Amino acid sequence: MIILSLQGIRKSFGTNEVLKDVSFTLQDGERMGMVGVNGSGKSTLMKIIAGEETADAGTVSIQKGLKIGYLAQQGELSGDETVLRVLESVFDPIVALEKEMRETEEQMGEAADDPELLRRLGSRYDLLTREFENGNGYGWRSAVQGVLAGLDLRSHQDMKTGLLSGGERTRLCLGRMLLRNPDLLLLDEPTNHLDLKSIAWLEDYLLSYKGAVLVISHDRYFMDHVCGRMAELLMGSVETYNGNYSEYLAKRTEVYEIRMKAWQLQQKEIARQEAIIEMFRRFNREKSIRLAESREKRLEKVERLEKPQEESAIHFHFETRRRTGDDVLIVEGLKKGYGDRTLFDGLKLHVRAGDRIALIGDNGTGKSTLLKCLIRQEIPDAGTVRWGTGVDIGYYDQHQAGLNESKTVLDEVWDRFPKMEQYEIRGALGQFLFSGDDVFMPVSTLSGGEKGRVALTELMLRKDNVLLLDEPTNHLDMDSREVLEEALAGFPGTIIAISHDRYFINRFADKVCVLDGERLKEYLGNYDDYFEKISREQEPDGDQPLMTRTAIDKEKKKSREEQRRINERKEKLKALEKQIADREAEANALEKLLADPDTYRDPARSAEMTKTYNALKETIDRLYGQWEEAESEE
């Protein structure tokens, strides 16, 4: 059943037309992911659906009575309430119901001698009980605790919301929205500010969620596990694809190639026809001119295909000036803390040439601090950090703190590489989509994604052989992340990268190091290999000290088979619905003919039609039975 329909949505900001013709539908229970390059209008479209923005043209049709949950709408927090109270406030109506139930129970006890009053009170009590049960009256407290644990807020439950960080506030608002259990969830980058365990919890939550979900995310692993349909916002309009993110990528490439081939063939045919017309005109005879005019008219009626277009994407690769020795980095007994809090102690790490290490762990465990200790931006409390021979270190800061906000983009890069010519600097910036007057924009006016591209430009030009990357995919759109992964795949040096992007980790890493419990634990392979091993509670592959095992049971292995079964069930239902619609259309056409008296002038024909009609009705009944059976499958 369609619960949301968009038709011809248009939206402009001044002369910039962001949305040109957006149309798509969302079914009840469907989980749709929305992708597109930064600035393509994804968040604007989400706000239009939520009613926070108005479209310049087009219609948004929403099923009557549909409850919508929009993450950005839940951002207001008073600052005075505790974290626990914010979540519990969702169930204030249930608490009021429970209070009324207790009062009704007391009244029923006092009305034992008044049968009529007892009957009315009993009816009221039955109604209250049903509402209480439908509102999760017996389970809401455990639901609140589950959200606190899943979003890593349990230790903050007694803290006033005014003391929370921006990321913690976002997580709290997400938790409150999920507890409200709307019919349609609109999620704009819900995995931002979540660590890997919280993201895994959110995936499990959404997979068991009964309502519909429309989600914008740059987390491709998340999209693969949660979404069964994808929508790509491209050049102001939307294309939809059945399947998860990986399936969408394959289908998008296939569709683009088919359209490009069709356009090229049509262009070739148009050129051929124009050449023939020109030849007839050169003959300059009455017959040839008539033939030319005839062909021109036919050519004018041809519906011209638009040339398939793709959004601009960055393109670059990493090079190195020289090779390192075999031992790139040896860390022994490293310790770092702030005040009474120790982040890590006795940490050991041995990095060899060509290693590609993903550094992961919960928020606050000290991953970024560890990288800063390695490059001596932070001074460790104890231990040694020894870099090998021939090492050139390139560091990418997720906050781009090293950029000079007062400079233009061109000067920021050129001042770091003064021996290069201006055309070389502009050429490098052009690879990261800074062209024309873009290079004269002040760094202070850039978005997070644009600052990230400036930092990557500088990193590319340095040609270092060891890259330390702190959340390099943050603020990059999906196409740019794909390009970064391709660039790292061809990089001949050594990589240590902090990331919560599991898709990215799978693409580049051959080793995963987990920082937790003040220790570093090493696993060979990428993220999927690591996750399989902790799910089976295997010991680490490396010789690092054991870390404390923390809540591994919460990070359940994703059931891909279950998601595949759900998708197959949806496809089966859609196919049955189409068959039913087709058969009913045939039956309706026959009904009209059977209602016409002229039909019965031919007894044989009318008998055959009646037989066909009855067979169609039996087929329709059988298809409805199959549909009900598929619908009830768990």
Backbone torsions as a table, in degrees:
resi	resn	phi	psi	omega
1	MET	NA	132.0	-179.5
2	ILE	-76.8	124.8	177.6
3	ILE	-109.1	-16.0	179.9
4	LEU	-143.9	131.4	178.8
5	SER	-137.2	127.8	175.8
6	LEU	-114.2	133.2	-179.9
7	GLN	-132.9	117.7	172.4
8	GLY	59.8	38.5	-178.4
9	ILE	-71.1	130.8	177.2
10	ARG	-129.2	143.7	178.3
11	LYS	-154.5	129.8	178.5
12	SER	-125.9	150.8	171.1
13	PHE	-121.9	100.4	-173.0
14	GLY	66.9	-125.8	179.4
15	THR	-90.8	-2.6	-178.8
16	ASN	-91.2	106.9	178.6
17	GLU	-86.7	104.3	-175.7
18	VAL	-80.1	-50.7	180.0
19	LEU	-111.9	124.0	-173.5
20	LYS	-106.0	-38.4	-179.4
21	ASP	-165.9	80.2	-175.0
22	VAL	-100.7	122.1	178.8
23	SER	-141.1	128.5	171.7
24	PHE	-167.8	168.3	178.7
25	THR	-126.0	157.9	176.9
26	LEU	-129.6	128.8	-178.6
27	GLN	-89.0	157.2	175.2
28	ASP	-60.6	130.8	179.0
29	GLY	80.7	-0.8	-177.9
30	GLU	-81.8	145.7	176.1
31	ARG	-116.2	106.0	-176.0
32	MET	-110.7	131.0	173.7
33	GLY	-97.4	142.3	178.5
34	MET	-117.8	127.7	-178.4
35	VAL	-128.3	165.7	-179.7
36	GLY	161.0	158.8	-178.3
37	VAL	-66.4	160.6	177.3
38	ASN	-58.8	133.7	-179.4
39	GLY	88.0	3.3	-178.5
40	SER	-78.3	-11.6	175.5
41	GLY	107.0	16.1	-176.7
42	LYS	-62.9	-50.7	-178.5
43	SER	-66.4	-35.6	177.2
44	THR	-61.9	-44.1	178.9
45	LEU	-63.3	-40.5	178.7
46	MET	-62.2	-40.8	179.3
47	LYS	-66.7	-35.0	177.3
48	ILE	-64.7	-42.7	178.4
49	ILE	-63.3	-40.0	-178.4
50	ALA	-77.0	-10.2	179.6
51	GLY	88.2	9.2	179.2
52	GLU	-85.9	-20.8	174.7
53	GLU	-127.7	153.8	176.7
54	THR	-109.3	139.3	178.4
55	ALA	-78.1	150.6	176.1
56	ASP	-73.5	-28.5	179.1
57	ALA	-158.1	163.2	179.5
58	GLY	97.3	175.0	-176.8
59	THR	-130.3	144.9	172.5
60	VAL	-116.8	112.7	-179.0
61	SER	-107.0	122.3	-178.1
62	ILE	-121.0	135.7	179.9
63	GLN	-53.5	136.3	-177.6
64	LYS	-60.1	133.4	177.9
65	GLY	80.9	4.2	-177.8
66	LEU	-69.7	129.6	176.2
67	LYS	-91.2	122.0	-178.0
68	ILE	-108.2	133.0	172.5
69	GLY	-111.6	121.0	-177.8
70	TYR	-122.6	120.5	-172.7
71	LEU	-56.1	-43.4	-177.3
72	ALA	-66.2	-23.8	179.8
73	GLN	-74.7	-18.6	-174.2
74	GLN	-94.2	15.0	-171.6
75	GLY	-76.7	-13.1	-176.8
76	GLU	-80.9	119.2	174.8
77	LEU	-125.9	138.2	-175.1
78	SER	-69.1	-29.5	-176.2
79	GLY	92.8	-18.9	-177.0
80	ASP	-95.9	-26.1	-178.3
81	GLU	-79.4	153.0	174.0
82	THR	-78.3	163.7	177.8
83	VAL	-58.2	-44.8	-179.0
84	LEU	-62.6	-41.9	-178.3
85	ARG	-65.5	-37.0	178.1
86	VAL	-59.2	-44.4	-179.3
87	LEU	-72.4	-40.4	-179.2
88	GLU	-68.3	-26.1	-178.5
89	SER	-63.0	-22.2	176.7
90	VAL	-59.0	-31.5	-174.4
91	PHE	-103.2	18.6	176.4
92	ASP	-55.9	-41.0	176.8
93	PRO	-61.6	-34.3	178.7
94	ILE	-70.0	-39.3	177.1
95	VAL	-62.6	-41.0	177.8
96	ALA	-64.4	-38.8	177.0
97	LEU	-61.9	-43.0	-179.4
98	GLU	-63.4	-39.4	177.6
99	LYS	-62.7	-43.2	179.3
100	GLU	-66.0	-34.8	177.1
101	MET	-62.5	-42.9	179.5
102	ARG	-64.9	-39.6	178.9
103	GLU	-65.8	-38.9	178.8
104	THR	-65.8	-38.0	177.2
105	GLU	-60.2	-42.9	178.6
106	GLU	-63.9	-41.8	179.7
107	GLN	-64.9	-36.7	178.2
108	MET	-65.7	-35.8	177.6
109	GLY	-66.5	-33.7	-179.6
110	GLU	-82.1	-16.0	-176.1
111	ALA	-101.5	25.0	-177.5
112	ALA	-60.6	-26.7	-177.3
113	ASP	-93.3	1.4	-178.2
114	ASP	-122.7	90.7	-175.1
115	PRO	-56.9	-40.7	-178.0
116	GLU	-65.4	-45.7	178.2
117	LEU	-64.0	-38.9	179.3
118	LEU	-64.0	-37.7	178.0
119	ARG	-64.4	-45.6	179.8
120	ARG	-64.2	-42.4	179.1
121	LEU	-64.7	-38.1	178.4
122	GLY	-63.6	-41.3	177.8
123	SER	-63.4	-42.5	178.9
124	ARG	-63.7	-40.2	-179.0
125	TYR	-65.5	-39.2	177.6
126	ASP	-61.6	-42.3	179.4
127	LEU	-64.3	-44.6	179.2
128	LEU	-62.2	-40.7	-178.8
129	THR	-63.2	-42.7	179.3
130	ARG	-63.2	-44.3	178.5
131	GLU	-62.8	-39.1	180.0
132	PHE	-63.7	-44.8	179.8
133	GLU	-68.3	-41.1	179.0
134	ASN	-64.5	-28.3	179.2
135	GLY	-90.6	16.9	179.3
136	ASN	61.6	40.4	-176.8
137	GLY	-60.2	-31.6	-178.1
138	TYR	-88.7	-12.7	-174.8
139	GLY	-123.5	2.6	-172.5
140	TRP	-67.4	-32.3	-179.8
141	ARG	-66.1	-41.2	176.8
142	SER	-69.1	-32.1	176.2
143	ALA	-62.7	-42.3	178.2
144	VAL	-61.9	-45.5	179.8
145	GLN	-64.7	-35.7	177.5
146	GLY	-63.3	-41.0	177.4
147	VAL	-67.0	-42.3	178.0
148	LEU	-58.0	-45.0	-179.0
149	ALA	-71.0	-43.7	-176.4
150	GLY	-63.3	-36.7	-179.1
151	LEU	-98.2	14.5	174.5
152	ASP	57.7	45.2	179.6
153	LEU	-117.9	4.3	-176.0
154	ARG	-61.3	-39.6	-179.7
155	SER	-70.7	-11.9	-179.5
156	HIS	-106.6	8.2	-168.6
157	GLN	-64.2	-24.8	179.0
158	ASP	-97.7	4.9	-178.7
159	MET	-85.2	142.5	175.2
160	LYS	-68.9	141.8	-175.9
161	THR	-64.8	-23.6	178.9
162	GLY	-66.8	-15.9	-179.0
163	LEU	-96.8	-2.3	-177.4
164	LEU	-76.6	153.1	172.4
165	SER	-75.4	171.1	179.3
166	GLY	-60.9	-42.0	178.9
167	GLY	-65.5	-38.6	179.2
168	GLU	-67.1	-38.0	177.4
169	ARG	-64.3	-40.7	178.4
170	THR	-62.1	-43.5	179.1
171	ARG	-64.1	-38.1	178.5
172	LEU	-65.5	-43.5	179.3
173	CYS	-64.4	-37.7	176.3
174	LEU	-62.8	-45.4	179.3
175	GLY	-61.7	-42.1	179.7
176	ARG	-63.2	-40.6	-179.7
177	MET	-66.0	-41.6	-179.8
178	LEU	-63.6	-38.0	179.8
179	LEU	-67.7	-24.5	177.3
180	ARG	-72.4	-14.7	172.4
181	ASN	51.4	57.9	178.9
182	PRO	-72.3	168.9	178.4
183	ASP	-77.1	-27.2	-179.7
184	LEU	-135.5	122.7	176.9
185	LEU	-99.3	124.8	173.0
186	LEU	-107.6	109.3	-172.9
187	LEU	-118.0	118.0	179.1
188	ASP	-106.0	105.3	-177.5
189	GLU	52.1	59.0	-176.3
190	PRO	-69.0	-19.8	-177.5
191	THR	-87.2	-4.5	174.5
192	ASN	-60.5	138.4	178.9
193	HIS	71.0	9.3	176.2
194	LEU	-104.9	139.1	172.8
195	ASP	-83.6	178.5	-172.7
196	LEU	-61.9	-38.1	-179.1
197	LYS	-67.9	-40.1	178.9
198	SER	-67.4	-37.1	177.6
199	ILE	-64.4	-42.6	178.6
200	ALA	-61.9	-39.6	177.6
201	TRP	-63.4	-43.8	-179.5
202	LEU	-63.5	-39.1	176.7
203	GLU	-59.3	-47.4	179.4
204	ASP	-60.8	-40.5	-179.2
205	TYR	-62.1	-47.3	-176.8
206	LEU	-70.5	-31.6	178.2
207	LEU	-66.0	-28.7	178.9
208	SER	-97.5	-0.6	-177.8
209	TYR	-72.8	133.6	-174.3
210	LYS	-82.9	-22.7	-176.5
211	GLY	-84.4	-170.0	179.1
212	ALA	-94.8	154.0	-178.3
213	VAL	-134.6	130.9	169.6
214	LEU	-120.9	116.0	-170.4
215	VAL	-128.6	132.3	169.4
216	ILE	-98.2	128.3	179.3
217	SER	-158.1	148.0	171.1
218	HIS	-98.6	1.5	179.7
219	ASP	-87.1	98.2	-173.0
220	ARG	-70.6	-32.8	176.9
221	TYR	-64.5	-41.5	176.9
222	PHE	-60.9	-45.6	178.6
223	MET	-61.8	-40.0	-179.9
224	ASP	-61.7	-37.6	-174.5
225	HIS	-87.2	-25.5	-172.8
226	VAL	-102.7	-39.6	-167.4
227	CYS	-93.1	140.7	175.0
228	GLY	-109.5	-1.0	179.2
229	ARG	-152.9	146.1	-177.2
230	MET	-125.8	145.1	174.3
231	ALA	-124.1	125.1	178.4
232	GLU	-106.5	123.5	176.3
233	LEU	-91.1	109.4	-172.9
234	LEU	-134.3	122.3	177.5
235	MET	53.7	37.1	173.6
236	GLY	88.1	-0.1	177.5
237	SER	-133.6	171.1	-172.9
238	VAL	-116.4	135.5	169.4
239	GLU	-115.3	134.8	179.3
240	THR	-111.4	149.4	-178.1
241	TYR	-138.0	136.4	173.0
242	ASN	-76.5	140.8	179.4
243	GLY	113.2	174.7	-179.3
244	ASN	-85.4	-167.7	-173.5
245	TYR	-63.1	-45.6	-178.1
246	SER	-62.6	-40.3	178.4
247	GLU	-67.4	-38.4	177.3
248	TYR	-60.5	-43.0	-179.1
249	LEU	-58.0	-45.7	-179.4
250	ALA	-65.6	-43.9	-178.1
251	LYS	-68.4	-37.9	179.8
252	ARG	-61.4	-43.6	178.7
253	THR	-62.8	-42.2	-179.8
254	GLU	-63.8	-45.0	-179.7
255	VAL	-64.0	-42.7	180.0
256	TYR	-60.6	-44.6	-178.3
257	GLU	-66.0	-39.1	178.5
258	ILE	-63.9	-45.0	-179.0
259	ARG	-66.8	-39.2	179.4
260	MET	-65.4	-40.4	179.2
261	LYS	-65.0	-42.4	179.0
262	ALA	-62.7	-41.5	179.4
263	TRP	-64.3	-43.7	-179.6
264	GLN	-64.0	-41.6	178.2
265	LEU	-63.8	-40.9	179.6
266	GLN	-66.8	-40.8	178.2
267	GLN	-61.7	-38.9	178.6
268	LYS	-64.5	-42.0	179.6
269	GLU	-67.9	-40.0	177.9
270	ILE	-61.7	-44.0	179.2
271	ALA	-62.3	-38.8	179.1
272	ARG	-64.2	-44.9	-179.8
273	GLN	-65.3	-39.5	179.3
274	GLU	-64.7	-36.4	178.2
275	ALA	-66.4	-40.0	178.1
276	ILE	-64.7	-43.2	178.7
277	ILE	-60.2	-44.8	179.9
278	GLU	-62.6	-38.2	179.1
279	MET	-64.4	-45.7	178.1
280	PHE	-59.7	-40.0	-178.9
281	ARG	-67.4	-34.6	179.1
282	ARG	-66.4	-29.3	176.9
283	PHE	-63.3	-31.1	174.2
284	ASN	54.6	40.9	173.2
285	ARG	-114.6	158.1	-175.4
286	GLU	-58.4	-45.2	-178.0
287	LYS	-66.0	-43.6	-177.9
288	SER	-67.3	-34.4	178.0
289	ILE	-66.4	-41.4	177.7
290	ARG	-61.9	-41.3	178.2
291	LEU	-63.4	-39.9	178.8
292	ALA	-63.0	-45.5	-179.6
293	GLU	-64.4	-38.7	179.0
294	SER	-63.0	-44.5	179.6
295	ARG	-67.7	-35.5	178.4
296	GLU	-61.7	-43.3	179.5
297	LYS	-63.0	-42.6	178.7
298	ARG	-64.4	-38.4	-179.2
299	LEU	-67.8	-35.4	178.9
300	GLU	-65.8	-27.6	-178.1
301	LYS	-83.0	-11.8	-179.5
302	VAL	-66.9	130.2	177.6
303	GLU	-77.7	112.2	-174.5
304	ARG	-75.4	130.9	175.3
305	LEU	-77.5	141.1	175.2
306	GLU	-79.5	142.5	177.5
307	LYS	-67.3	125.1	178.9
308	PRO	-59.0	137.2	-178.1
309	GLN	-124.0	151.3	173.4
310	GLU	-126.1	148.3	176.5
311	GLU	-65.1	151.3	177.4
312	SER	-65.3	141.6	178.4
313	ALA	-131.6	150.4	178.9
314	ILE	-68.7	154.9	177.0
315	HIS	-148.4	126.2	-177.8
316	PHE	-164.3	173.2	173.9
317	HIS	-149.3	156.4	-179.9
318	PHE	-98.4	136.6	174.3
319	GLU	-121.3	167.1	175.9
320	THR	-126.2	150.4	178.5
321	ARG	-81.3	-32.1	-176.6
322	ARG	-156.2	173.2	179.6
323	ARG	-97.5	153.2	175.5
324	THR	-92.5	172.1	169.5
325	GLY	-74.8	177.0	-177.9
326	ASP	-66.0	-40.1	177.9
327	ASP	-92.6	109.6	-177.0
328	VAL	-87.2	-41.3	-174.8
329	LEU	-152.8	134.1	173.6
330	ILE	-128.9	120.2	178.8
331	VAL	-114.6	131.3	-179.1
332	GLU	-131.5	127.7	170.6
333	GLY	58.8	33.7	-174.4
334	LEU	-73.3	133.6	179.8
335	LYS	-134.4	138.8	176.9
336	LYS	-153.0	135.2	176.6
337	GLY	-153.9	171.2	177.7
338	TYR	-130.9	114.7	-177.9
339	GLY	66.2	-128.7	-179.9
340	ASP	-84.5	-4.6	-175.0
341	ARG	-100.7	123.0	176.2
342	THR	-98.0	124.3	178.5
343	LEU	-80.5	-50.0	177.2
344	PHE	-150.3	153.3	-175.6
345	ASP	-148.9	134.5	-179.9
346	GLY	67.4	26.8	-174.1
347	LEU	-74.2	133.3	178.0
348	LYS	-120.9	142.9	178.2
349	LEU	-156.1	132.1	176.5
350	HIS	-125.1	113.8	-178.7
351	VAL	-108.8	128.1	-180.0
352	ARG	-107.5	160.6	-178.0
353	ALA	-57.2	132.2	178.6
354	GLY	87.7	-5.5	177.3
355	ASP	-62.0	145.5	178.3
356	ARG	-130.5	94.7	-167.6
357	ILE	-106.4	128.6	170.5
358	ALA	-97.2	124.0	178.4
359	LEU	-101.6	114.6	-176.1
360	ILE	-126.2	170.4	179.5
361	GLY	156.6	166.7	-179.4
362	ASP	-63.8	159.5	174.7
363	ASN	-59.6	136.3	175.8
364	GLY	89.2	2.8	-179.3
365	THR	-82.6	-11.9	174.5
366	GLY	105.6	22.3	-177.9
367	LYS	-63.1	-50.2	-179.8
368	SER	-65.1	-37.0	177.6
369	THR	-62.2	-39.2	178.6
370	LEU	-61.1	-46.9	178.3
371	LEU	-59.7	-41.0	-179.3
372	LYS	-67.1	-32.2	174.1
373	CYS	-66.5	-36.7	-179.2
374	LEU	-65.6	-33.9	-178.6
375	ILE	-100.7	7.9	175.0
376	ARG	67.8	22.7	167.9
377	GLN	-74.4	-26.3	173.0
378	GLU	-120.3	145.7	179.3
379	ILE	-98.7	119.4	179.3
380	PRO	-67.6	155.9	179.3
381	ASP	-77.0	-28.2	179.1
382	ALA	-160.6	164.0	177.1
383	GLY	100.1	175.5	-177.4
384	THR	-128.6	146.6	174.7
385	VAL	-125.3	113.5	-177.7
386	ARG	-120.1	115.6	176.1
387	TRP	-88.1	147.0	-178.4
388	GLY	-78.4	-176.1	-178.2
389	THR	-78.2	146.7	175.6
390	GLY	70.6	20.8	-176.9
391	VAL	-88.5	127.2	171.7
392	ASP	-116.3	118.4	-171.1
393	ILE	-99.2	125.2	171.9
394	GLY	-110.5	125.8	-175.2
395	TYR	-117.8	129.1	176.4
396	TYR	-109.8	115.9	-179.3
397	ASP	-91.7	126.0	-177.4
398	GLN	-61.6	-23.6	-179.8
399	HIS	-96.8	-0.6	-179.0
400	GLN	50.8	42.0	-176.8
401	ALA	-66.5	-21.0	-177.9
402	GLY	-79.3	-9.5	179.8
403	LEU	-76.6	141.5	178.0
404	ASN	-88.1	109.9	-174.2
405	GLU	-64.2	-24.4	-174.7
406	SER	-84.4	-9.2	-177.7
407	LYS	-93.3	162.8	170.1
408	THR	-79.2	167.1	178.9
409	VAL	-59.2	-44.8	-178.5
410	LEU	-62.7	-47.5	-177.8
411	ASP	-67.2	-36.2	179.3
412	GLU	-57.8	-44.1	-178.5
413	VAL	-80.1	-43.8	-175.6
414	TRP	-64.2	-37.6	179.9
415	ASP	-65.2	-24.1	177.4
416	ARG	-84.4	-19.5	179.8
417	PHE	-132.3	64.5	-172.0
418	PRO	-66.5	-19.2	-178.8
419	LYS	-80.2	-11.1	179.6
420	MET	-83.3	151.4	176.4
421	GLU	-77.4	156.6	-178.6
422	GLN	-59.7	-39.3	-177.8
423	TYR	-65.3	-30.2	177.8
424	GLU	-70.4	-41.8	178.2
425	ILE	-63.6	-45.7	-179.0
426	ARG	-66.1	-34.2	176.5
427	GLY	-64.4	-41.4	178.0
428	ALA	-65.3	-43.3	178.1
429	LEU	-65.2	-32.8	177.8
430	GLY	-62.2	-32.1	176.8
431	GLN	-64.4	-22.2	179.2
432	PHE	-107.9	25.9	172.1
433	LEU	70.3	21.8	171.8
434	PHE	-100.9	100.6	-177.2
435	SER	-126.2	161.8	177.5
436	GLY	57.1	-133.9	-178.2
437	ASP	-73.8	-6.5	178.4
438	ASP	-57.2	-31.7	-175.1
439	VAL	-71.2	-12.3	180.0
440	PHE	-97.7	5.7	177.0
441	MET	-71.6	138.8	174.3
442	PRO	-65.3	141.5	179.2
443	VAL	-58.3	-32.8	-177.3
444	SER	-63.8	-21.8	-178.4
445	THR	-92.7	-3.1	-175.5
446	LEU	-77.6	152.1	172.6
447	SER	-76.1	172.0	178.1
448	GLY	-59.5	-40.9	179.1
449	GLY	-65.8	-39.4	179.9
450	GLU	-68.1	-39.6	176.0
451	LYS	-63.6	-38.7	177.1
452	GLY	-60.9	-37.7	179.7
453	ARG	-69.8	-34.3	175.3
454	VAL	-64.5	-44.6	179.8
455	ALA	-62.9	-38.7	177.9
456	LEU	-67.5	-34.7	176.2
457	THR	-58.8	-47.6	-179.1
458	GLU	-65.4	-39.4	179.5
459	LEU	-64.1	-40.4	179.0
460	MET	-62.8	-43.9	-175.8
461	LEU	-70.6	-23.3	-178.4
462	ARG	-68.8	-31.9	179.9
463	LYS	59.2	42.0	177.0
464	ASP	-76.9	156.4	-178.0
465	ASN	-100.9	-4.7	173.7
466	VAL	-130.4	122.0	-178.6
467	LEU	-109.6	124.1	171.8
468	LEU	-107.9	111.5	-170.8
469	LEU	-117.2	122.7	178.6
470	ASP	-104.9	103.4	-179.3
471	GLU	50.8	59.6	-174.7
472	PRO	-68.8	-20.9	-177.8
473	THR	-89.0	-7.1	177.2
474	ASN	-57.8	137.4	176.6
475	HIS	72.9	-4.0	176.5
476	LEU	-89.5	140.4	174.5
477	ASP	-74.2	173.2	-171.7
478	MET	-64.1	-41.3	179.9
479	ASP	-62.7	-39.8	179.2
480	SER	-67.2	-35.1	176.7
481	ARG	-64.3	-40.2	178.3
482	GLU	-61.3	-40.8	-179.3
483	VAL	-67.2	-42.0	177.4
484	LEU	-59.2	-42.8	179.6
485	GLU	-63.5	-39.6	177.6
486	GLU	-64.7	-39.8	179.7
487	ALA	-64.8	-41.0	179.3
488	LEU	-70.4	-32.2	178.6
489	ALA	-62.2	-33.8	179.9
490	GLY	-92.1	2.7	-177.8
491	PHE	-78.0	125.9	-175.5
492	PRO	-83.7	-4.0	-174.9
493	GLY	-93.5	-151.8	-175.3
494	THR	-113.2	142.7	-175.6
495	ILE	-130.8	133.5	165.7
496	ILE	-125.7	117.8	-175.0
497	ALA	-130.4	130.5	169.0
498	ILE	-85.3	131.5	179.0
499	SER	-160.4	145.8	168.4
500	HIS	-103.1	1.6	-178.2
501	ASP	-87.2	99.2	-173.7
502	ARG	-67.4	-32.9	176.6
503	TYR	-62.8	-44.4	177.6
504	PHE	-61.5	-44.5	179.8
505	ILE	-61.4	-42.4	179.0
506	ASN	-61.5	-33.3	-175.6
507	ARG	-76.9	-34.7	-170.7
508	PHE	-112.3	-26.4	-166.2
509	ALA	-86.5	143.9	167.5
510	ASP	-118.0	5.1	177.6
511	LYS	-154.8	139.2	177.9
512	VAL	-119.0	125.3	176.4
513	CYS	-112.4	125.0	-176.2
514	VAL	-106.1	121.5	177.9
515	LEU	-97.9	114.9	-178.0
516	ASP	-166.1	148.8	178.4
517	GLY	59.6	31.4	178.4
518	GLU	70.8	6.7	-177.2
519	ARG	-126.6	164.6	177.7
520	LEU	-116.0	127.4	-177.4
521	LYS	-120.4	133.3	-170.0
522	GLU	-111.1	138.1	176.7
523	TYR	-131.3	136.0	175.3
524	LEU	-79.6	144.5	178.7
525	GLY	105.7	-173.8	-179.5
526	ASN	-94.0	-163.5	-175.5
527	TYR	-65.7	-42.9	-179.6
528	ASP	-61.3	-40.0	177.6
529	ASP	-63.1	-45.7	178.4
530	TYR	-59.8	-45.7	-175.7
531	PHE	-67.0	-36.9	177.4
532	GLU	-63.2	-39.1	-178.1
533	LYS	-69.6	-41.6	-179.8
534	ILE	-73.4	-27.6	177.0
535	SER	-67.0	-34.0	177.9
536	ARG	-92.3	5.4	177.1
537	GLU	54.5	44.0	175.6
538	GLN	-82.6	161.3	177.0
539	GLU	-79.2	159.0	-178.8
540	PRO	-67.0	157.5	179.4
541	ASP	-80.7	-32.8	-174.7
542	GLY	-83.6	-178.0	-178.4
543	ASP	-103.1	25.2	-179.8
544	GLN	-76.8	156.5	176.8
545	PRO	-63.2	149.8	179.5
546	LEU	-68.9	137.9	173.7
547	MET	-97.0	165.1	176.5
548	THR	-67.1	131.3	179.1
549	ARG	-79.4	119.0	-174.3
550	THR	-119.6	106.7	170.2
551	ALA	53.7	42.8	179.2
552	ILE	-63.3	-30.4	-178.0
553	ASP	-63.3	-21.2	179.6
554	LYS	-75.0	-26.0	-177.6
555	GLU	-91.8	69.7	-177.2
556	LYS	-66.4	149.1	177.3
557	LYS	-67.8	133.2	-176.6
558	LYS	-66.9	133.6	-177.5
559	SER	-88.9	87.3	179.9
560	ARG	-65.6	-33.7	179.7
561	GLU	-64.0	-38.9	179.7
562	GLU	-65.8	-42.0	179.0
563	GLN	-64.8	-38.1	177.8
564	ARG	-63.1	-40.0	179.7
565	ARG	-64.1	-40.4	179.1
566	ILE	-63.4	-43.7	-179.7
567	ASN	-64.6	-40.9	179.3
568	GLU	-63.6	-38.4	179.1
569	ARG	-63.6	-42.0	178.8
570	LYS	-62.7	-43.6	179.7
571	GLU	-64.4	-38.7	178.9
572	LYS	-62.9	-42.9	179.1
573	LEU	-63.2	-42.9	179.8
574	LYS	-62.2	-42.3	-179.9
575	ALA	-64.1	-42.0	179.1
576	LEU	-65.5	-40.8	179.2
577	GLU	-61.3	-39.1	178.6
578	LYS	-66.9	-42.4	178.7
579	GLN	-61.8	-42.2	179.1
580	ILE	-62.1	-45.2	-179.4
581	ALA	-61.6	-42.5	-179.9
582	ASP	-64.5	-45.1	-179.2
583	ARG	-66.3	-38.5	179.4
584	GLU	-66.8	-35.6	177.1
585	ALA	-63.7	-41.1	177.6
586	GLU	-64.8	-42.2	179.9
587	ALA	-63.8	-40.9	179.1
588	ASN	-62.6	-40.0	179.1
589	ALA	-64.7	-40.3	178.5
590	LEU	-67.6	-37.0	178.4
591	GLU	-59.0	-40.6	179.6
592	LYS	-64.2	-40.9	179.6
593	LEU	-68.5	-39.5	-179.7
594	LEU	-70.8	-20.2	177.3
595	ALA	-84.2	-7.1	-179.1
596	ASP	-91.3	120.3	-178.8
597	PRO	-56.5	-30.2	-179.0
598	ASP	-61.9	-25.5	-179.0
599	THR	-58.9	-36.0	-172.4
600	TYR	-84.1	1.7	173.1
601	ARG	-68.2	-22.2	176.9
602	ASP	-114.9	93.8	-175.4
603	PRO	-56.4	-40.2	-177.9
604	ALA	-65.0	-43.1	-179.5
605	ARG	-66.0	-44.0	-178.9
606	SER	-65.3	-36.6	178.7
607	ALA	-65.7	-42.0	178.7
608	GLU	-63.8	-40.3	179.4
609	MET	-65.5	-41.0	178.6
610	THR	-62.8	-41.7	178.6
611	LYS	-62.5	-43.9	179.2
612	THR	-62.9	-41.9	-179.3
613	TYR	-61.9	-46.1	-179.8
614	ASN	-62.9	-39.0	177.9
615	ALA	-64.7	-38.5	177.7
616	LEU	-62.9	-42.8	179.8
617	LYS	-62.6	-40.5	177.2
618	GLU	-63.8	-40.9	178.4
619	THR	-63.0	-42.4	179.5
620	ILE	-63.0	-43.6	178.7
621	ASP	-61.4	-41.3	179.1
622	ARG	-64.5	-41.9	179.4
623	LEU	-64.8	-39.8	176.6
624	TYR	-61.8	-38.8	177.3
625	GLY	-62.1	-41.7	177.7
626	GLN	-65.9	-38.1	179.3
627	TRP	-64.1	-45.1	179.8
628	GLU	-62.9	-38.6	179.0
629	GLU	-65.1	-44.0	178.9
630	ALA	-66.9	-38.2	-179.7
631	GLU	-64.4	-33.3	-176.5
632	SER	-86.7	-5.0	179.8
633	GLU	-65.9	136.8	177.6
634	GLU	-97.4	NA	NA
